[in-house]
Amino acid sequence: MDSKQYIKEMKTALDSIDLESVSRLTEALRIRYAFDQNVFVCGNGGSAAISEHFSCDHLKGIRESKQFVISHPKVISLASNLPLITAIANDKSYDQIFSYQIESLARMGDILLLISSSGNSKNIIEALNSAHKLKLDVFAIVGFNGGKVKELIPENTVHIKSSNYGIIEDCSQSVMHMISQTLS
């Protein structure tokens, strides 16, 4: 795929995003921040990097925004503590690296944001299931056909219709920026 074709596919994928789903996620985050609740975010590979970036933009960018009235958004990337992740993977299972953290840290009223290109990663599904047991609201940003995540939480899924990992990750990053710029 050359650059011209990439840009064309990127535009198509961006146009496929239901902006109402982005608005629902943005409003859910605004409410959590207003009530001083935690926002957990996770993903694998490139999606882990996006979850780190999401945490950065919300903790630093939104906190310093002159328009935002809450001074301390609480955003925790479950992909950021490598010693903990490897301990859980080694002693429990890689499938539990996010669910174990959710079960340890989350409380009712918090929110979990899953970022997954496929929507089928076992550790993402385990995190979703643990969050539901704790009565957390769960949202997701997914690509391809949305996978199991979209089946489980269709009303809370931002779906990027593409089968190209790079384009899905670029669009996920764009959704993350849409949200942070709306809130700041």
C-alpha positions as CSV (number, residue, x, y, z in Angstrom):
1,M,0.0,0.0,0.0
2,D,1.4,3.4,-1.0
3,S,0.9,6.7,0.9
4,K,-2.0,7.8,-1.3
5,Q,-3.8,4.5,-0.7
6,Y,-3.1,4.7,3.0
7,I,-4.6,8.2,3.2
8,K,-7.7,7.0,1.3
9,E,-8.2,4.1,3.6
10,M,-7.6,6.3,6.6
11,K,-10.3,8.7,5.5
12,T,-12.8,5.9,4.9
13,A,-12.1,4.4,8.4
14,L,-12.5,7.8,10.1
15,D,-15.7,8.4,8.2
16,S,-17.0,5.0,9.5
17,I,-16.8,6.1,13.2
18,D,-20.2,6.8,14.8
19,L,-19.6,10.1,16.5
20,E,-22.5,9.5,18.8
21,S,-20.5,6.6,20.3
22,V,-17.6,8.9,20.8
23,S,-19.9,11.4,22.5
24,R,-21.3,8.7,24.9
25,L,-17.7,7.8,25.9
26,T,-16.7,11.4,26.3
27,E,-19.8,12.2,28.5
28,A,-19.1,9.1,30.6
29,L,-15.6,10.3,31.2
30,R,-16.8,13.8,32.1
31,I,-19.1,12.3,34.7
32,R,-16.4,10.2,36.2
33,Y,-14.1,13.1,36.5
34,A,-16.8,15.3,38.1
35,F,-17.4,12.6,40.7
36,D,-13.7,11.9,41.4
37,Q,-13.9,8.4,40.1
38,N,-11.2,6.3,38.4
39,V,-10.8,5.7,34.7
40,F,-8.9,2.6,33.8
41,V,-7.6,2.1,30.3
42,C,-5.8,-0.9,28.7
43,G,-4.7,-2.5,25.5
44,N,-2.0,-4.7,24.0
45,G,0.8,-3.7,21.7
46,G,0.1,-0.5,19.8
47,S,-3.2,-0.2,21.8
48,A,-1.1,-0.3,25.0
49,A,0.8,2.7,23.7
50,I,-2.5,4.4,23.0
51,S,-3.7,3.7,26.5
52,E,-0.5,5.2,27.9
53,H,-1.0,8.3,25.7
54,F,-4.7,8.5,26.8
55,S,-3.5,8.6,30.4
56,C,-0.9,11.3,29.6
57,D,-3.3,13.5,27.8
58,H,-6.0,13.3,30.5
59,L,-3.8,13.5,33.6
60,K,-1.6,16.3,32.2
61,G,-3.5,18.0,29.3
62,I,-7.0,18.1,30.8
63,R,-5.8,18.9,34.3
64,E,-4.0,22.0,33.0
65,S,-6.9,23.1,30.8
66,K,-8.4,26.4,31.7
67,Q,-11.8,25.2,30.7
68,F,-11.9,22.0,32.8
69,V,-13.2,22.5,36.3
70,I,-12.0,19.3,37.8
71,S,-8.3,19.7,38.6
72,H,-7.3,16.0,39.1
73,P,-8.7,13.5,36.5
74,K,-7.8,10.0,37.7
75,V,-6.7,7.9,34.7
76,I,-4.8,4.7,35.2
77,S,-3.2,2.8,32.3
78,L,-3.2,-0.9,33.2
79,A,-0.5,-1.4,30.6
80,S,2.0,0.8,32.4
81,N,3.4,-1.3,35.3
82,L,5.7,-3.8,33.6
83,P,6.9,-5.5,36.8
84,L,3.3,-6.1,37.9
85,I,2.2,-7.3,34.4
86,T,5.0,-9.8,34.2
87,A,4.4,-11.0,37.8
88,I,0.7,-11.6,37.0
89,A,1.5,-13.2,33.6
90,N,4.1,-15.5,35.3
91,D,2.2,-16.5,38.4
92,K,-1.3,-16.4,37.1
93,S,-1.8,-16.1,33.3
94,Y,-1.2,-13.5,30.6
95,D,-5.0,-13.5,30.1
96,Q,-5.3,-12.0,33.6
97,I,-2.9,-9.1,33.4
98,F,-5.7,-6.5,33.2
99,S,-8.5,-8.3,35.1
100,Y,-6.3,-8.9,38.1
101,Q,-5.5,-5.2,38.3
102,I,-9.2,-4.3,37.9
103,E,-10.2,-6.7,40.7
104,S,-7.5,-5.1,42.9
105,L,-8.0,-1.4,42.1
106,A,-11.5,-0.7,40.9
107,R,-14.5,0.2,42.8
108,M,-18.2,0.6,41.8
109,G,-18.7,3.7,39.7
110,D,-15.3,3.6,38.1
111,I,-15.0,3.1,34.3
112,L,-12.9,0.8,32.1
113,L,-11.9,1.7,28.6
114,L,-10.6,-1.1,26.4
115,I,-8.6,-0.3,23.3
116,S,-8.2,-3.3,21.0
117,S,-7.8,-3.6,17.3
118,S,-9.4,-7.1,17.1
119,G,-11.7,-6.9,20.1
120,N,-10.9,-10.5,20.7
121,S,-7.8,-10.6,22.9
122,K,-8.3,-12.9,25.9
123,N,-6.9,-10.5,28.4
124,I,-9.2,-7.7,27.1
125,I,-12.3,-10.0,27.4
126,E,-11.2,-11.1,30.9
127,A,-10.9,-7.4,31.9
128,L,-14.4,-6.7,30.6
129,N,-15.8,-9.7,32.5
130,S,-14.1,-8.6,35.7
131,A,-15.3,-5.0,35.3
132,H,-18.9,-6.2,34.8
133,K,-18.7,-8.3,38.0
134,L,-17.7,-5.2,39.8
135,K,-20.5,-3.2,38.1
136,L,-18.1,-0.9,36.3
137,D,-19.2,0.7,33.0
138,V,-17.1,-0.6,30.2
139,F,-16.4,1.2,26.9
140,A,-14.2,0.2,24.0
141,I,-12.5,1.4,20.9
142,V,-12.2,-1.5,18.4
143,G,-11.5,-2.2,14.8
144,F,-12.0,-5.1,12.3
145,N,-15.6,-6.4,12.9
146,G,-15.5,-5.4,16.6
147,G,-14.9,-8.9,17.8
148,K,-16.2,-10.3,21.0
149,V,-16.0,-6.9,22.7
150,K,-18.5,-5.4,20.3
151,E,-20.8,-8.4,20.8
152,L,-20.7,-7.9,24.6
153,I,-21.0,-4.1,24.8
154,P,-22.4,-2.9,21.4
155,E,-23.9,0.3,22.9
156,N,-20.5,1.3,24.4
157,T,-18.2,0.5,21.5
158,V,-16.6,3.0,19.2
159,H,-16.1,0.8,16.1
160,I,-13.5,1.7,13.5
161,K,-14.4,-0.2,10.3
162,S,-11.0,-1.2,8.9
163,S,-8.9,-4.4,8.7
164,N,-5.6,-2.6,8.7
165,Y,-3.8,-2.5,12.1
166,G,-2.0,0.7,11.3
167,I,-5.2,2.5,10.3
168,I,-7.1,1.2,13.2
169,E,-4.4,2.3,15.6
170,D,-4.2,5.8,13.9
171,C,-8.0,6.1,14.2
172,S,-8.0,5.0,17.8
173,Q,-5.4,7.7,18.5
174,S,-7.6,10.2,16.7
175,V,-10.6,9.2,18.8
176,M,-8.5,9.5,21.9
177,H,-7.5,13.1,20.8
178,M,-11.2,13.9,20.0
179,I,-12.1,13.0,23.5
180,S,-9.3,14.8,25.2
181,Q,-9.8,18.0,23.2
182,T,-13.5,18.0,23.8
183,L,-12.9,17.7,27.5
184,S,-10.2,20.3,27.7
